[in-house]
């Protein structure tokens, strides 16, 4: 259990992620602001469904996130056991995280 009812996200998608000098950047694409999600039901498939619903072709390859007080360059990658890492990440979140999705086209 996450301890809170809804998680508000800003989701960026359809752009390009770049890593230069070990600093993350994301350029272009679109953004969906203030999306409410139930953190207890949040799995990797939510990002896949979001992309399909928004006309993005291809499989979700990476999801990066940062907290509201952090710079874009400090974004962290959700990797390995994606659903378990999502659950662990959500348990530590507060505020409105920004999420960026990269995908295979």
Secondary structure as UniProt FT lines:
FT   STRAND          7..13
FT   STRAND          16..20
FT   TURN            21..22
FT   STRAND          23..27
FT   STRAND          30..37
FT   HELIX           39..41
FT   HELIX           44..53
FT   TURN            54..55
FT   STRAND          60..66
FT   TURN            68..69
FT   HELIX           72..74
FT   STRAND          76..78
FT   HELIX           82..91
FT   STRAND          98..103
//
